Amino acid sequence: MGTASAQDLREQAVSVFEPLPSTIPAVTDNPITEEKIELGKALFFDPRMSASGVFSCNSCHNLATGGDDNLETSIGHGWQKGPRNAPTALNAVFNEAQFWDGRAEDLKAQAKGPVQAGVEMANTPENVVATLKSMPQYVEWFEAAFPEEGDPVTFDNFARAIEAYEATLLTPAPFDAYLNGNEAALDEQQKAGLATFIDKGCASCHSGINLGGNGYYPFGLIEKPGAEVLPEDDKGRFAVTETADDSYVFRAAPLRNIALTAPYFHSGKVWDLKQAVAIMGTSQLGEDLTDQEVEDIVAFLDSLTGQMPEVSYPVLPAETASTPRPSEDVVPGQ
């Protein structure tokens, strides 16, 4: 690639994408402090936030495996299978809304959902608060994280703390270095894939800081994929808006660390990234991408695999005699 065209490509990329910030981003109505981050980290890893005492946030958003669980759909309470593939928690703070259908406006709202979902953690806000208040160490941590409040152990503050922790889960990648001016951060095939990604129109949906997560689009804009990839009974955002135009509309998947988060799509039916790229070409762009174009795009997507945040496993507060006991209806089939 010549010097002029290389410069043109980077300028084009800078106009479409954004690098990750070097500091923890601010979030709405939730000042982030070290105390809040540490509390949120404990809550993220604590399985006692589920009714069964088995499932934590990290169960489905495993920070050791790309921020998701690498399952078609997640396993939850009573070993039930959830309806959709778990999105990654990494860099999720930059999504304009959370979940595939965007039903949660931010990570605070998102944190409350799985805890109460019968197919996931199957708990209640009241039981979460009772569990937390039963452990003096948690009460102390909430008081330190929310010092202005007389009764800081609330379900809202539970969600705020988890949001604060998740805002730290950033993964700077070679592509960020490239956007910041380091031409050598991408190899020639990755640059070719970037050019194809932009030229073919992939970037029209997968743009911005997270290369997605910032818009809603019909899956099958040009040609609907098969019913296995796009199950007919999951109409996506229609369930949120009840607007006919939102049938089979989903939030564009953020693509950072996509090489780590198979299987793909909301249905979790596609395990091979090359196949996923080819499906997107035909269904969203009306393009039968060549094998070389697919390989180049996948090489570019590899440049979005970032440096994982260092995570040390938290030591959680001990239970007491007043800590609610796990529910007992946790057997297969229930």
C-alpha positions in Angstrom: 0.0 0.0 0.0 1.5 3.3 -1.1 2.2 6.1 1.4 -0.6 8.3 0.0 -3.2 5.6 0.0 -2.1 4.4 3.5 -2.5 8.0 4.8 -5.9 8.2 3.1 -7.0 5.0 4.7 -6.1 6.1 8.2 -7.8 9.4 7.7 -10.9 7.6 6.5 -10.7 5.3 9.5 -10.4 8.2 11.9 -13.5 9.8 10.4 -15.5 6.6 11.0 -14.1 5.1 14.2 -12.8 6.4 17.6 -10.0 5.0 19.7 -10.7 4.0 23.3 -9.9 6.7 25.9 -6.9 6.3 28.1 -9.0 6.9 31.2 -12.2 5.4 32.7 -15.1 7.1 31.0 -17.7 9.0 32.9 -21.2 7.6 33.1 -24.5 9.4 33.6 -25.6 10.1 37.2 -23.0 7.9 38.7 -19.6 9.5 39.7 -17.0 6.7 39.6 -14.8 6.3 42.6 -12.3 3.6 43.7 -14.6 2.5 46.5 -17.5 2.1 44.1 -15.3 0.2 41.6 -14.1 -2.2 44.3 -17.7 -2.8 45.6 -18.9 -3.4 42.0 -16.2 -5.9 41.4 -17.2 -7.9 44.4 -20.8 -7.8 43.3 -19.9 -8.8 39.8 -18.2 -12.0 41.0 -20.6 -12.9 43.9 -22.9 -15.9 43.0 -25.0 -15.1 46.1 -26.6 -12.3 44.1 -28.6 -15.1 42.4 -31.4 -17.0 44.1 -29.5 -20.3 43.8 -26.2 -19.0 45.0 -24.7 -20.5 41.8 -24.7 -17.7 39.2 -22.8 -14.4 39.2 -22.5 -11.7 36.6 -19.2 -13.3 35.7 -20.9 -16.6 34.9 -22.3 -15.3 31.7 -19.8 -12.5 31.2 -16.7 -14.3 32.0 -13.7 -12.0 32.0 -11.4 -14.9 31.3 -13.1 -15.8 28.1 -13.7 -12.5 26.3 -16.4 -11.1 28.6 -19.0 -13.7 27.6 -19.6 -17.4 28.2 -18.8 -18.8 24.8 -22.1 -20.7 24.8 -24.9 -20.5 22.2 -27.2 -19.2 24.9 -26.4 -18.9 28.6 -27.3 -21.4 31.3 -29.2 -19.9 34.2 -31.4 -20.8 37.1 -32.5 -24.4 37.2 -30.1 -25.0 34.4 -32.5 -23.3 32.0 -31.1 -22.1 28.6 -31.6 -18.4 28.0 -33.2 -17.1 24.7 -30.2 -15.2 23.4 -26.4 -15.2 23.1 -24.7 -13.3 26.0 -23.0 -10.1 24.8 -19.5 -9.3 26.1 -19.1 -7.0 29.1 -15.8 -5.7 27.9 -16.1 -2.1 26.6 -19.9 -2.4 27.1 -19.9 1.1 28.7 -19.6 2.6 25.2 -22.8 0.9 23.8 -25.6 3.4 23.4 -27.9 0.8 25.0 -27.6 -2.7 26.5 -28.9 -6.1 25.4 -29.5 -7.1 21.8 -32.8 -5.2 21.7 -31.6 -2.2 23.6 -34.1 -2.5 26.3 -31.7 -1.2 29.0 -30.6 2.4 28.5 -27.3 1.9 30.3 -25.2 -0.5 32.4 -27.1 0.4 35.6 -30.4 -0.7 34.0 -28.7 -3.7 32.5 -27.3 -4.9 35.9 -30.8 -5.1 37.3 -32.2 -7.3 34.5 -30.4 -10.6 34.8 -30.7 -10.6 38.6 -34.5 -10.6 38.3 -34.9 -12.8 35.1 -36.4 -16.2 36.0 -34.2 -17.9 33.4 -31.0 -16.2 34.7 -30.4 -15.4 38.3 -34.1 -15.6 39.4 -33.7 -13.3 42.4 -35.6 -10.3 43.7 -34.4 -6.8 44.6 -35.6 -7.4 48.2 -33.7 -10.6 48.6 -30.5 -9.0 47.1 -30.7 -6.2 49.6 -31.4 -8.6 52.5 -28.4 -10.7 51.4 -26.1 -7.7 51.3 -27.3 -6.2 54.6 -26.8 -9.6 56.3 -23.0 -9.2 55.8 -21.3 -6.4 57.8 -18.4 -6.2 55.3 -20.8 -5.4 52.5 -22.6 -2.8 54.6 -19.2 -1.1 55.2 -18.3 -1.2 51.5 -21.6 0.4 50.5 -21.1 3.1 53.2 -17.7 3.8 51.7 -19.0 3.8 48.1 -22.0 6.0 48.9 -21.0 8.1 51.8 -23.7 10.8 51.4 -26.5 8.3 51.9 -28.0 7.3 55.3 -29.1 3.9 54.0 -26.7 3.1 51.1 -27.5 -0.6 50.7 -30.1 -0.4 48.0 -30.8 -2.2 44.7 -30.2 1.0 42.8 -26.8 1.4 44.4 -26.1 -2.3 43.7 -26.6 -1.5 40.0 -24.5 1.7 40.2 -21.6 -0.1 41.7 -21.6 -2.8 39.1 -21.8 -0.1 36.4 -18.7 1.6 37.9 -16.8 -1.6 37.8 -17.8 -2.5 34.3 -16.7 1.0 33.1 -13.2 -0.1 33.9 -13.3 -3.1 31.6 -11.6 -1.5 28.6 -9.3 -3.4 26.2 -7.0 -1.1 24.2 -6.2 -2.9 20.9 -3.7 -2.6 18.0 -6.5 -0.8 16.1 -6.5 2.0 18.7 -2.8 2.5 18.3 -3.4 2.7 14.5 -6.1 5.3 15.0 -3.8 7.2 17.2 -1.2 7.5 14.5 0.9 4.3 14.6 0.7 3.0 11.0 2.7 -0.1 11.9 0.1 -1.3 14.5 -1.7 -3.1 11.6 -0.1 -5.4 9.1 -0.8 -5.2 5.4 -3.6 -7.7 5.4 -5.3 -6.0 8.3 -5.1 -2.7 6.4 -6.6 -4.4 3.4 -9.4 -5.8 5.6 -10.0 -2.3 7.0 -10.3 -0.9 3.5 -12.7 -3.6 2.5 -14.7 -3.2 5.7 -15.2 0.5 4.9 -15.6 0.1 1.1 -18.2 -2.7 1.3 -20.3 -0.8 3.8 -19.7 -2.8 7.0 -18.8 0.5 8.8 -22.2 2.0 8.1 -23.5 -0.1 11.0 -20.3 -1.0 12.8 -18.7 2.4 13.5 -17.8 4.6 16.4 -15.7 3.7 19.5 -17.1 0.1 19.8 -17.5 -0.6 16.1 -21.1 -1.1 16.7 -23.4 -1.0 19.8 -24.7 2.4 18.6 -27.7 1.7 16.3 -30.5 -0.6 15.4 -30.8 -2.4 12.1 -32.9 -5.2 10.6 -31.1 -8.6 10.5 -31.6 -9.5 6.9 -31.7 -6.0 5.5 -31.1 -7.3 1.9 -31.7 -11.0 2.3 -32.9 -12.8 5.4 -30.6 -15.6 6.7 -32.1 -19.0 7.4 -34.4 -19.6 10.4 -31.6 -21.3 12.3 -29.5 -18.1 12.3 -32.6 -15.8 12.6 -35.2 -17.7 14.6 -38.7 -16.6 13.6 -40.0 -16.5 17.2 -37.4 -13.8 18.3 -38.5 -10.5 16.7 -35.8 -8.5 18.4 -36.6 -4.9 19.2 -40.3 -5.4 18.4 -40.7 -6.8 21.9 -39.5 -3.5 23.3 -41.3 -1.0 21.0 -44.2 -3.1 19.7 -43.7 -1.2 16.4 -44.0 -3.3 13.3 -40.9 -1.7 11.7 -38.9 -3.1 14.6 -39.6 -6.7 13.7 -36.3 -8.6 13.5 -34.4 -5.4 14.3 -31.4 -5.7 16.7 -28.7 -3.5 18.0 -25.6 -3.7 15.9 -23.1 -5.9 17.6 -20.0 -4.2 18.9 -17.0 -5.8 17.3 -14.2 -5.3 19.8 -12.7 -8.6 20.8 -15.0 -10.4 18.4 -12.4 -13.0 17.7 -12.8 -14.2 21.3 -16.6 -14.2 21.6 -17.8 -17.0 19.4 -20.5 -18.1 18.8 -22.0 -15.2 16.9 -25.3 -13.3 16.4 -28.2 -13.1 18.9 -29.0 -16.7 18.2 -25.5 -17.9 18.9 -25.8 -20.3 16.0 -22.6 -19.5 14.1 -19.2 -20.5 15.6 -16.9 -19.5 12.7 -16.0 -15.8 12.3 -15.4 -16.2 8.6 -18.9 -17.7 8.2 -20.4 -14.9 10.3 -18.7 -12.3 8.1 -19.9 -14.0 4.9 -23.5 -14.1 6.3 -23.3 -10.4 7.1 -22.1 -9.7 3.6 -25.1 -11.4 1.9 -27.8 -10.5 4.5 -26.9 -6.9 5.2 -25.0 -5.7 2.2 -26.2 -7.9 -0.7 -22.5 -8.8 -1.3 -21.1 -12.3 -2.0 -17.8 -11.5 -0.5 -14.8 -13.5 -2.0 -12.8 -15.8 0.2 -9.9 -13.3 0.1 -12.2 -10.4 1.2 -13.6 -12.5 4.1 -10.1 -13.4 5.2 -8.9 -9.8 5.0 -11.9 -8.6 7.0 -11.3 -11.3 9.7 -7.6 -10.2 9.8 -8.8 -6.7 10.5 -11.2 -7.9 13.1 -8.3 -9.6 14.8 -6.7 -6.1 15.3 -9.7 -5.4 17.6 -8.6 -8.0 20.1 -7.3 -5.9 23.0 -5.2 -6.1 26.1 -7.4 -7.5 28.8 -7.8 -5.7 32.1 -5.9 -7.3 34.9 -8.4 -9.0 37.2 -7.7 -10.4 40.6 -10.4 -12.6 42.1 -12.1 -10.7 45.0 -12.3 -12.2 48.5 -16.0 -11.9 49.3 -17.7 -11.1 52.6 -18.6 -14.1 54.7 -22.2 -15.1 55.2 -23.9 -14.8 58.6 -26.8 -16.5 60.3 -29.2 -14.0 58.8 -28.0 -14.4 55.2 -30.9 -15.8 53.1 -30.3 -19.4 52.1 -30.1 -20.4 48.5 -33.3 -21.6 46.9 -33.6 -25.4 46.5 -35.5 -25.5 43.2 -32.3 -25.8 41.2 -32.6 -29.1 39.4 -32.6 -29.9 35.7 -36.0 -29.4 34.2 -37.3 -27.0 36.8 
